[in-house]
Amino acid sequence: MAKTPKPELRPELRDDQQLLELEPLTDEAIHEDGHFAGRVTRRTFLSGLGATGLVVTAHPLTMTAATEVAPVAAQETAGAAASVVINGKQVDLTGLEPRVTLLDFLRERIYLTGTKKGCDHGQCGACTVHVNGRRVNSCLTLAVMVAGKEVTTIEGLGQPGNLHPMQAAFVEHDGYQCGYCTSGQIMSAVALLKEPIGPTDEDVKHGMAGNICRCGAYPNIVAAVQQVRGHSVNS
């Protein structure tokens, strides 16, 4: 006795899916391997509809991102179009990438190589310069950040035959050995003269703590700073 085939169970569709009025999925639309024979069904139509919805939804987000990038780019261009006074001379910053550090700008763009690149992480002080009279680590300062300000490097502090008193004191007290940290030490020491630092050697050491001398010439450096400050060593 032949078995009566069971009726195929098909999932009930929601009301909104019923409104599509598509042809029901038939056996002829399916190959023996179970794949569709290229006909549009509810399932394939709804899948395509979902993908289309993602594209349509993403489009406004893309437009919004584009409109937000434009003002940022305009601000960067405006900042890069300014200038800075370096050692008394006007220097143009037009076209400079915003990510260029002041240290790299000084050394690689205008060739003021007296400012040294040591750790490049703001830990050794070899790159110390003055910005509006205050000492900063130029490796941690973007060049565009000093637009409209005054920058002084070791070259602008004094020259052979016309040394700054601090430079002369470093020479007198042999406040350097290899000399790599010397420019940063001197720039920091000159700025220290205007800072509220106590009179003792320990006060000077504390004030100069951001400048590292790998040769260990600290006693001579302190002696040079104290001479310019008008304080006797070990006072």
C-alpha positions in Angstrom: 0.0 0.0 0.0 1.5 3.2 -1.1 2.1 5.8 1.5 0.3 9.1 1.2 3.0 11.9 0.9 2.9 14.3 3.7 2.0 17.9 2.8 5.0 20.2 2.7 5.2 22.4 5.7 5.9 26.0 4.9 6.5 28.7 7.5 3.8 31.2 7.9 4.7 34.7 6.7 4.1 37.9 8.5 1.5 40.3 7.3 4.1 42.7 5.9 5.7 39.8 3.9 2.3 38.7 2.6 1.9 42.1 1.1 4.8 41.5 -1.3 2.5 39.2 -3.3 5.4 37.1 -4.7 5.1 33.6 -6.1 5.3 30.9 -3.5 8.5 28.8 -3.5 7.8 25.8 -5.7 9.6 22.5 -6.2 10.4 23.4 -9.8 12.4 26.4 -8.6 14.9 24.1 -6.8 17.5 21.8 -8.3 18.1 18.3 -7.1 21.2 19.6 -5.1 18.9 21.9 -3.2 20.1 25.2 -4.9 17.7 27.7 -6.4 17.2 27.6 -10.2 17.7 31.3 -10.7 14.1 32.4 -9.9 13.2 35.2 -7.6 11.6 33.9 -4.4 10.4 35.5 -1.2 13.7 34.5 0.5 16.0 35.9 -2.2 14.0 39.0 -2.6 14.0 39.7 1.2 17.7 39.1 1.3 18.3 41.6 -1.5 16.0 44.1 0.1 17.9 43.9 3.4 21.2 44.5 1.6 19.8 47.5 -0.2 18.5 48.9 3.1 22.1 48.8 4.5 23.4 50.7 1.5 20.7 53.3 1.7 21.2 53.7 5.5 25.0 54.0 5.2 24.9 56.7 2.6 23.8 59.6 4.9 26.6 58.5 7.4 29.2 58.7 4.6 27.9 62.2 3.6 28.1 63.3 7.3 31.7 62.1 7.7 32.7 64.0 4.5 31.2 67.2 5.8 32.9 66.8 9.1 36.4 66.2 7.6 36.2 69.4 5.5 36.3 71.9 8.4 39.2 69.9 10.1 41.2 70.1 6.9 40.4 73.8 6.6 41.6 74.4 10.2 44.9 72.5 9.5 45.5 74.5 6.3 44.8 77.8 8.1 47.2 76.8 10.9 50.0 75.7 8.5 49.6 79.0 6.6 50.9 81.0 9.6 54.5 82.0 10.5 56.8 81.9 13.5 59.6 84.1 14.7 62.7 82.0 15.2 65.8 83.7 16.7 64.4 87.1 15.6 63.6 86.1 12.0 60.2 85.5 10.5 59.9 81.9 9.3 57.0 80.8 7.0 55.0 77.7 8.0 52.9 77.6 4.8 52.3 74.0 3.6 53.8 72.4 6.6 52.2 69.1 7.6 50.5 69.4 11.0 52.3 66.3 12.4 55.8 67.8 12.0 57.4 68.4 15.3 59.2 71.6 16.2 62.4 69.7 16.6 62.3 68.2 13.1 61.3 71.5 11.6 64.3 73.2 13.2 66.8 70.5 12.2 65.4 69.2 8.9 63.7 72.2 7.4 65.7 75.3 8.4 68.9 73.5 9.5 69.3 74.8 13.0 71.0 71.6 14.2 72.2 73.0 17.5 69.0 71.7 19.0 69.7 68.0 19.4 67.4 64.9 19.0 68.1 62.6 21.9 65.4 60.3 23.1 62.6 62.0 20.9 60.2 61.2 23.8 60.6 64.2 26.0 62.7 62.4 28.6 66.3 63.7 28.1 65.9 67.4 27.5 68.5 67.6 24.7 66.0 69.3 22.4 65.1 72.1 24.9 64.3 75.5 23.2 62.4 78.6 24.4 58.9 79.4 23.2 57.9 82.9 24.3 60.7 82.8 26.9 59.7 79.5 28.5 61.6 76.2 28.0 59.8 73.4 26.2 60.8 70.0 24.7 60.7 70.6 21.0 60.3 66.9 20.3 56.9 67.0 22.0 55.8 70.3 20.4 54.2 70.4 17.0 55.6 73.2 14.7 52.1 74.5 13.9 51.5 75.0 17.7 54.1 77.8 17.8 52.6 79.8 15.0 52.5 83.5 15.9 55.0 82.9 18.8 58.7 83.5 19.3 61.2 80.6 19.4 64.8 80.9 20.6 67.3 78.1 19.9 70.9 77.8 21.1 72.0 79.6 17.8 69.9 82.6 18.9 71.2 82.7 22.4 74.8 83.6 21.6 77.5 83.3 19.0 81.3 82.8 19.2 82.8 86.1 20.2 79.5 87.2 21.8 78.5 84.3 24.1 75.6 84.5 26.5 76.9 84.5 30.1 75.5 81.0 30.6 77.5 79.7 27.6 80.6 81.4 28.9 80.1 79.9 32.3 79.7 76.4 30.8 83.1 76.9 29.0 84.7 78.2 32.2 83.5 75.4 34.4 83.9 72.7 31.7 80.2 71.9 32.0 80.2 69.5 29.1 82.1 66.4 27.9 80.7 64.9 24.8 78.6 68.0 24.3 75.5 66.3 23.0 73.3 67.5 25.9 75.0 70.9 26.2 72.6 73.0 24.1 69.6 71.6 25.9 71.3 72.1 29.3 72.2 75.7 28.5 68.7 76.6 27.2 67.1 75.1 30.3 69.6 76.9 32.6 68.9 80.2 31.0 65.1 79.7 31.4 65.8 78.7 35.0 67.2 82.2 35.7 63.7 83.6 35.4 62.0 80.8 37.4 61.3 80.8 41.2 64.2 78.4 42.1 65.8 78.4 45.5 69.4 79.5 46.0 71.1 76.1 46.8 72.7 73.6 44.5 70.0 71.1 45.3 67.5 73.7 44.1 69.4 73.9 40.8 69.6 70.1 40.5 65.8 69.9 41.0 65.2 72.7 38.5 67.4 71.0 35.9 66.1 67.5 36.5 64.5 67.3 33.0 68.0 67.5 31.4 70.1 64.3 31.4 73.9 64.3 31.0 75.1 60.8 30.2 78.7 61.8 30.8 77.8 62.8 34.4 79.1 66.4 34.3 76.4 67.5 36.7 78.7 69.2 39.3 80.3 71.4 36.7 76.9 72.2 35.2 75.6 73.2 38.6 78.7 75.4 39.2 78.1 77.2 35.9 74.5 77.9 36.6 75.3 79.1 40.1 77.9 81.5 38.8 75.5 83.1 36.5 72.8 83.3 39.2 75.3 85.0 41.5 75.2 82.2 44.1 78.3 80.5 45.4 78.7 76.8 44.8 77.3 74.6 47.7 75.6 77.7 49.3 
